[in-house]
């Protein structure tokens, strides 16, 4: 007997499911590496599913849950926004080459499960706004940087080797 089909919920910016063990998230029927928590922070538009299992190893998969990411870089900041180097081993820099002041800019690193790892304010430096993060102690995998400035948001993935 298979477990009950999991339901997918969307709250804030996270997808979640409430039951089951060994969750695995999928985007367009392809497993997302490292996405094996009850929550997931989507970084691309598409149809998401979650597969769970019960104590006997039987699995069930949710119906597709459509997610549309609507923000574009132009809506976020007036300038070039980058996260580098990507992939990285030790550190990343979040940089916005902006012609105008970037008010209240904040960069936060998240795991793919949506757990915040570190946050820093973007500070003015050489006609740009920057934040530098030491990621040397993170496990290898994919993470995202979420950059917020006033009411605008941009999410950029990066790979820690």
Phi and psi in degrees as GROMACS dihedral restraints (atoms count N, CA, C in turn):
[ dihedral_restraints ]
;  ai    aj    ak    al  type     phi  dphi    fc
    3     4     5     6     1   -78.4    20    10
    4     5     6     7     1   155.2    20    10
    6     7     8     9     1   -66.9    20    10
    7     8     9    10     1   164.9    20    10
    9    10    11    12     1   -63.5    20    10
   10    11    12    13     1   146.5    20    10
   12    13    14    15     1   -61.2    20    10
   13    14    15    16     1   127.6    20    10
   15    16    17    18     1   -71.4    20    10
   16    17    18    19     1   150.7    20    10
   18    19    20    21     1  -103.8    20    10
   19    20    21    22     1   145.4    20    10
   21    22    23    24     1  -108.2    20    10
   22    23    24    25     1   133.8    20    10
   24    25    26    27     1  -120.3    20    10
   25    26    27    28     1   154.3    20    10
   27    28    29    30     1  -124.7    20    10
   28    29    30    31     1   122.2    20    10
   30    31    32    33     1  -140.1    20    10
   31    32    33    34     1   127.2    20    10
   33    34    35    36     1    66.7    20    10
   34    35    36    37     1  -111.1    20    10
   36    37    38    39     1  -122.4    20    10
   37    38    39    40     1    12.2    20    10
   39    40    41    42     1  -111.1    20    10
   40    41    42    43     1   140.9    20    10
   42    43    44    45     1   -88.3    20    10
   43    44    45    46     1   146.6    20    10
   45    46    47    48     1  -150.6    20    10
   46    47    48    49     1   159.9    20    10
   48    49    50    51     1  -131.9    20    10
   49    50    51    52     1   154.6    20    10
   51    52    53    54     1  -102.7    20    10
   52    53    54    55     1    -9.4    20    10
   54    55    56    57     1  -139.8    20    10
   55    56    57    58     1   169.3    20    10
   57    58    59    60     1    91.3    20    10
   58    59    60    61     1   169.8    20    10
   60    61    62    63     1  -126.2    20    10
   61    62    63    64     1   169.2    20    10
   63    64    65    66     1    49.9    20    10
   64    65    66    67     1    51.0    20    10
   66    67    68    69     1   -65.2    20    10
   67    68    69    70     1   146.4    20    10
   69    70    71    72     1  -137.0    20    10
   70    71    72    73     1   122.2    20    10
   72    73    74    75     1   -89.4    20    10
   73    74    75    76     1   147.1    20    10
   75    76    77    78     1  -126.8    20    10
   76    77    78    79     1   146.2    20    10
   78    79    80    81     1  -121.9    20    10
   79    80    81    82     1   118.6    20    10
   81    82    83    84     1    52.4    20    10
   82    83    84    85     1    46.3    20    10
   84    85    86    87     1    68.7    20    10
   85    86    87    88     1    11.3    20    10
   87    88    89    90     1  -110.8    20    10
   88    89    90    91     1   126.7    20    10
   90    91    92    93     1   -58.3    20    10
   91    92    93    94     1   138.4    20    10
   93    94    95    96     1   -93.6    20    10
   94    95    96    97     1   115.8    20    10
   96    97    98    99     1   -56.0    20    10
   97    98    99   100     1   131.3    20    10
   99   100   101   102     1    79.7    20    10
  100   101   102   103     1    -3.4    20    10
  102   103   104   105     1   -92.2    20    10
  103   104   105   106     1    77.2    20    10
  105   106   107   108     1  -133.5    20    10
  106   107   108   109     1    41.7    20    10
  108   109   110   111     1  -118.3    20    10
  109   110   111   112     1   172.4    20    10
  111   112   113   114     1   -73.0    20    10
  112   113   114   115     1   -12.2    20    10
  114   115   116   117     1  -123.1    20    10
  115   116   117   118     1   157.1    20    10
  117   118   119   120     1  -150.0    20    10
  118   119   120   121     1   137.3    20    10
  120   121   122   123     1   -97.2    20    10
  121   122   123   124     1   103.9    20    10
  123   124   125   126     1   -69.6    20    10
  124   125   126   127     1   139.4    20    10
  126   127   128   129     1  -120.4    20    10
  127   128   129   130     1     1.4    20    10
  129   130   131   132     1  -144.6    20    10
  130   131   132   133     1   153.2    20    10
  132   133   134   135     1   -71.9    20    10
  133   134   135   136     1   149.6    20    10
  135   136   137   138     1   151.6    20    10
  136   137   138   139     1  -173.4    20    10
  138   139   140   141     1   -97.9    20    10
  139   140   141   142     1   120.2    20    10
  141   142   143   144     1  -104.0    20    10
  142   143   144   145     1   145.0    20    10
  144   145   146   147     1  -135.5    20    10
  145   146   147   148     1   159.4    20    10
  147   148   149   150     1  -129.6    20    10
  148   149   150   151     1   138.3    20    10
  150   151   152   153     1  -111.6    20    10
  151   152   153   154     1   135.2    20    10
  153   154   155   156     1  -126.8    20    10
  154   155   156   157     1   166.1    20    10
  156   157   158   159     1  -132.7    20    10
  157   158   159   160     1   163.4    20    10
  159   160   161   162     1  -106.6    20    10
  160   161   162   163     1  -176.0    20    10
  162   163   164   165     1   -63.5    20    10
  163   164   165   166     1   -20.9    20    10
  165   166   167   168     1   -90.3    20    10
  166   167   168   169     1    -1.0    20    10
  168   169   170   171     1    86.5    20    10
  169   170   171   172     1     3.7    20    10
  171   172   173   174     1   -76.2    20    10
  172   173   174   175     1   143.0    20    10
  174   175   176   177     1  -118.1    20    10
  175   176   177   178     1   157.6    20    10
  177   178   179   180     1  -143.9    20    10
  178   179   180   181     1   149.4    20    10
  180   181   182   183     1  -125.8    20    10
  181   182   183   184     1   145.7    20    10
  183   184   185   186     1   -75.5    20    10
  184   185   186   187     1   167.1    20    10
  186   187   188   189     1   -70.5    20    10
  187   188   189   190     1   157.4    20    10
  189   190   191   192     1   -61.4    20    10
  190   191   192   193     1   141.6    20    10
  192   193   194   195     1  -120.4    20    10
  193   194   195   196     1   109.4    20    10
  195   196   197   198     1   -74.1    20    10
  196   197   198   199     1   135.4    20    10
  198   199   200   201     1  -127.0    20    10
  199   200   201   202     1   132.7    20    10
  201   202   203   204     1  -121.0    20    10
  202   203   204   205     1   121.5    20    10
  204   205   206   207     1   -92.8    20    10
  205   206   207   208     1   116.0    20    10
  207   208   209   210     1  -103.5    20    10
  208   209   210   211     1   -18.1    20    10
  210   211   212   213     1   -72.2    20    10
  211   212   213   214     1   144.5    20    10
  213   214   215   216     1  -120.4    20    10
  214   215   216   217     1   164.7    20    10
  216   217   218   219     1   -56.9    20    10
  217   218   219   220     1   -38.5    20    10
  219   220   221   222     1   -62.6    20    10
  220   221   222   223     1   -29.5    20    10
  222   223   224   225     1   -78.3    20    10
  223   224   225   226     1   -17.9    20    10
  225   226   227   228     1   -87.3    20    10
  226   227   228   229     1   -61.3    20    10
  228   229   230   231     1  -142.7    20    10
  229   230   231   232     1   156.6    20    10
  231   232   233   234     1   -95.3    20    10
  232   233   234   235     1    82.5    20    10
  234   235   236   237     1   164.3    20    10
  235   236   237   238     1   179.5    20    10
  237   238   239   240     1   -90.2    20    10
  238   239   240   241     1   121.1    20    10
  240   241   242   243     1  -109.1    20    10
  241   242   243   244     1   125.4    20    10
  243   244   245   246     1  -137.9    20    10
  244   245   246   247     1   152.3    20    10
  246   247   248   249     1  -124.6    20    10
  247   248   249   250     1   121.2    20    10
  249   250   251   252     1  -149.9    20    10
  250   251   252   253     1   159.7    20    10
  252   253   254   255     1   -71.1    20    10
  253   254   255   256     1   154.6    20    10
  255   256   257   258     1  -144.9    20    10
  256   257   258   259     1   110.3    20    10
  258   259   260   261     1   -75.1    20    10
  259   260   261   262     1   168.3    20    10
  261   262   263   264     1  -138.4    20    10
  262   263   264   265     1   163.3    20    10
  264   265   266   267     1  -117.1    20    10
  265   266   267   268     1   -34.8    20    10
  267   268   269   270     1  -119.0    20    10
  268   269   270   271     1   -41.6    20    10
  270   271   272   273     1  -150.7    20    10
  271   272   273   274     1   160.0    20    10
  273   274   275   276     1  -131.1    20    10
  274   275   276   277     1   153.8    20    10
  276   277   278   279     1  -119.5    20    10
  277   278   279   280     1   131.9    20    10
  279   280   281   282     1  -102.4    20    10
  280   281   282   283     1   122.5    20    10
  282   283   284   285     1  -135.0    20    10
  283   284   285   286     1   134.6    20    10
  285   286   287   288     1  -123.1    20    10
  286   287   288   289     1   109.3    20    10
  288   289   290   291     1   -82.0    20    10
  289   290   291   292     1   101.6    20    10
  291   292   293   294     1  -120.3    20    10
  292   293   294   295     1   137.4    20    10
  294   295   296   297     1   -77.5    20    10
  295   296   297   298     1   -25.8    20    10
  297   298   299   300     1  -118.7    20    10
  298   299   300   301     1   160.5    20    10
  300   301   302   303     1   -59.1    20    10
  301   302   303   304     1   137.6    20    10
  303   304   305   306     1  -100.3    20    10
  304   305   306   307     1   106.1    20    10
  306   307   308   309     1   -87.4    20    10
  307   308   309   310     1   131.3    20    10
  309   310   311   312     1    55.4    20    10
  310   311   312   313     1    37.8    20    10
  312   313   314   315     1   -70.2    20    10
  313   314   315   316     1   130.4    20    10
  315   316   317   318     1  -135.5    20    10
  316   317   318   319     1   130.6    20    10
  318   319   320   321     1  -111.9    20    10
  319   320   321   322     1   131.2    20    10
  321   322   323   324     1  -129.9    20    10
  322   323   324   325     1   131.6    20    10
  324   325   326   327     1   -89.1    20    10
  325   326   327   328     1   133.6    20    10
  327   328   329   330     1  -124.8    20    10
  328   329   330   331     1   148.2    20    10
  330   331   332   333     1   -75.4    20    10
  331   332   333   334     1   166.7    20    10
  333   334   335   336     1   -67.4    20    10
  334   335   336   337     1   -15.7    20    10
  336   337   338   339     1   -82.8    20    10
  337   338   339   340     1    -3.6    20    10
  339   340   341   342     1    93.7    20    10
  340   341   342   343     1     5.3    20    10
  342   343   344   345     1   -79.7    20    10
  343   344   345   346     1   126.3    20    10
  345   346   347   348     1   -69.5    20    10
  346   347   348   349     1   139.1    20    10
  348   349   350   351     1  -110.9    20    10
  349   350   351   352     1   -45.6    20    10
  351   352   353   354     1  -158.3    20    10
  352   353   354   355     1   148.6    20    10
  354   355   356   357     1  -133.8    20    10
  355   356   357   358     1   147.6    20    10
  357   358   359   360     1  -149.5    20    10
  358   359   360   361     1   148.2    20    10
  360   361   362   363     1   -76.2    20    10
  361   362   363   364     1   144.8    20    10
  363   364   365   366     1   -79.4    20    10
  364   365   366   367     1   124.3    20    10
  366   367   368   369     1  -112.8    20    10
  367   368   369   370     1   147.7    20    10
  369   370   371   372     1   -65.9    20    10
  370   371   372   373     1   132.9    20    10
  372   373   374   375     1  -159.8    20    10
  373   374   375   376     1   114.3    20    10
  375   376   377   378     1    53.0    20    10
  376   377   378   379     1    55.4    20    10
  378   379   380   381     1    58.9    20    10
  379   380   381   382     1    30.5    20    10
  381   382   383   384     1  -148.7    20    10
  382   383   384   385     1   175.4    20    10
  384   385   386   387     1  -122.0    20    10
  385   386   387   388     1   132.5    20    10
  387   388   389   390     1  -138.6    20    10
  388   389   390   391     1   156.2    20    10
  390   391   392   393     1  -144.0    20    10
  391   392   393   394     1   136.7    20    10
  393   394   395   396     1  -117.0    20    10
  394   395   396   397     1   137.7    20    10
  396   397   398   399     1  -124.7    20    10
  397   398   399   400     1   135.8    20    10
  399   400   401   402     1   -85.8    20    10
  400   401   402   403     1   115.3    20    10
  402   403   404   405     1  -114.5    20    10
  403   404   405   406     1    14.4    20    10
  405   406   407   408     1   -61.9    20    10
  406   407   408   409     1   -27.6    20    10
  408   409   410   411     1   -90.4    20    10
  409   410   411   412     1    -3.9    20    10
  411   412   413   414     1   -74.2    20    10
  412   413   414   415     1   147.7    20    10
  414   415   416   417     1   -66.9    20    10
  415   416   417   418     1   157.8    20    10
  417   418   419   420     1   -63.5    20    10
  418   419   420   421     1   143.6    20    10
  420   421   422   423     1   151.6    20    10
  421   422   423   424     1  -173.2    20    10
  423   424   425   426     1   -98.6    20    10
  424   425   426   427     1   135.5    20    10
  426   427   428   429     1  -131.4    20    10
  427   428   429   430     1   171.2    20    10
  429   430   431   432     1  -129.6    20    10
  430   431   432   433     1   148.8    20    10
  432   433   434   435     1  -108.8    20    10
  433   434   435   436     1   126.6    20    10
  435   436   437   438     1  -107.8    20    10
  436   437   438   439     1   119.1    20    10
  438   439   440   441     1  -107.6    20    10
  439   440   441   442     1   125.6    20    10
  441   442   443   444     1  -120.1    20    10
  442   443   444   445     1   132.3    20    10
  444   445   446   447     1  -138.4    20    10
  445   446   447   448     1   113.9    20    10
  447   448   449   450     1    53.0    20    10
  448   449   450   451     1  -114.8    20    10
  450   451   452   453     1  -103.7    20    10
  451   452   453   454     1    16.4    20    10
  453   454   455   456     1  -109.7    20    10
  454   455   456   457     1   148.4    20    10
  456   457   458   459     1  -137.1    20    10
  457   458   459   460     1   141.6    20    10
  459   460   461   462     1  -137.6    20    10
  460   461   462   463     1   137.1    20    10
  462   463   464   465     1  -119.5    20    10
  463   464   465   466     1   126.1    20    10
  465   466   467   468     1  -126.7    20    10
  466   467   468   469     1   124.2    20    10
  468   469   470   471     1   -79.0    20    10
  469   470   471   472     1   153.5    20    10
  471   472   473   474     1  -145.1    20    10
  472   473   474   475     1   159.5    20    10
  474   475   476   477     1  -113.1    20    10
  475   476   477   478     1   127.5    20    10
  477   478   479   480     1   -98.0    20    10
  478   479   480   481     1   120.5    20    10
